Amino acid sequence: MKVLVVDDSKLARLTLIKTLKEYEPSAEILEAENGAVAVEVFQAESPRVVFLDLTMPVMDGFEALERMMHINPKAQVVVVSADIQTQAQERVLALGAKLMVPKPINADKMLGVLQQLVF
C-alpha cells in the first residue's frame, strides 16, 4: 500500500510515518514537503492514502486537496493539522477529505483513522 505523507516539517513527517508503520509495516511511504510537490507525487504514484497538512509554503493543503480530488475523486485524504477550527474542518470535508485529525497523531488516533479508511 502506498501512502503519501505531506508536511513542511520533516519532524512531523517522520513522527507520522513512525506511527503509521506500527500498524502498516509494509506500507510504501512517499513524502512531500509542500502541496505542489504532493500533487506531483499524487499524480505520478497514485497513493492509496494521503496524510496532508494544511499550513505549508508554496501550496497549502487546501489547494493541494482540491487538486488531488480533481485528479481522483475517490482519493482517501486525511488532513492532519494543528488548525482545528470548525471552518477549516468544514472546508476540508467539503473539498473531499475523508477525515481531519488534530496534530500530533499518536498511535490511538492512527488506529482510529486506519479503521475508517477503505483498503
ZIBEL-V974063 format. One record per backbone hydrogen bond with DSSP energy under -0.5 kcal/mol. CO is the residue of the C=O (numbers start at 1). NH is the residue of the N-H. E is the energy in kcal/mol with one decimal. If there is no record, write none. Layout:
co:CO nh:NH e:E
co:CO nh:NH e:E
//
This chain:
co:1 nh:28 e:-3.0
co:2 nh:48 e:-2.1
co:2 nh:49 e:-1.4
co:3 nh:5 e:-0.5
co:3 nh:30 e:-3.3
co:4 nh:6 e:-0.5
co:4 nh:51 e:-3.0
co:5 nh:7 e:-0.5
co:5 nh:32 e:-2.0
co:6 nh:53 e:-1.7
co:8 nh:10 e:-0.7
co:9 nh:13 e:-2.2
co:10 nh:14 e:-2.8
co:11 nh:15 e:-2.4
co:12 nh:16 e:-2.2
co:13 nh:17 e:-2.7
co:14 nh:18 e:-2.5
co:15 nh:19 e:-2.0
co:16 nh:20 e:-2.7
co:17 nh:21 e:-2.7
co:18 nh:22 e:-0.8
co:19 nh:22 e:-0.7
co:19 nh:23 e:-0.6
co:20 nh:23 e:-1.4
co:20 nh:24 e:-2.6
co:24 nh:27 e:-2.0
co:27 nh:29 e:-0.7
co:28 nh:3 e:-2.8
co:30 nh:5 e:-2.8
co:32 nh:7 e:-2.0
co:34 nh:38 e:-2.2
co:35 nh:39 e:-2.4
co:36 nh:40 e:-1.7
co:37 nh:41 e:-2.7
co:38 nh:42 e:-3.0
co:39 nh:43 e:-2.4
co:40 nh:44 e:-2.2
co:41 nh:45 e:-3.0
co:42 nh:46 e:-1.9
co:48 nh:76 e:-0.5
co:49 nh:4 e:-2.6
co:50 nh:52 e:-0.6
co:50 nh:78 e:-3.6
co:51 nh:6 e:-3.2
co:52 nh:80 e:-2.2
co:54 nh:56 e:-1.0
co:54 nh:61 e:-2.9
co:57 nh:35 e:-0.6
co:57 nh:59 e:-2.6
co:59 nh:35 e:-1.9
co:60 nh:64 e:-2.2
co:61 nh:65 e:-2.8
co:62 nh:66 e:-2.2
co:63 nh:67 e:-2.3
co:64 nh:68 e:-2.7
co:65 nh:69 e:-2.6
co:66 nh:70 e:-1.4
co:67 nh:71 e:-1.9
co:68 nh:72 e:-2.9
co:72 nh:75 e:-2.2
co:75 nh:77 e:-0.9
co:76 nh:50 e:-2.4
co:76 nh:78 e:-0.5
co:77 nh:79 e:-0.6
co:77 nh:98 e:-2.6
co:77 nh:99 e:-1.1
co:78 nh:52 e:-2.7
co:79 nh:81 e:-0.6
co:79 nh:101 e:-3.4
co:81 nh:103 e:-1.3
co:82 nh:84 e:-1.2
co:85 nh:89 e:-2.2
co:86 nh:90 e:-2.9
co:87 nh:91 e:-2.1
co:88 nh:92 e:-2.5
co:89 nh:93 e:-2.2
co:90 nh:94 e:-2.2
co:91 nh:95 e:-2.0
co:92 nh:96 e:-0.7
co:92 nh:97 e:-2.6
co:93 nh:96 e:-0.6
co:99 nh:79 e:-2.6
co:101 nh:81 e:-1.7
co:104 nh:106 e:-0.7
co:106 nh:110 e:-2.6
co:107 nh:111 e:-2.4
co:108 nh:112 e:-2.0
co:109 nh:113 e:-2.4
co:110 nh:114 e:-2.9
co:111 nh:115 e:-2.0
co:112 nh:116 e:-0.8
co:113 nh:116 e:-1.1
co:113 nh:117 e:-0.8
co:114 nh:117 e:-0.6
co:117 nh:119 e:-0.6
//
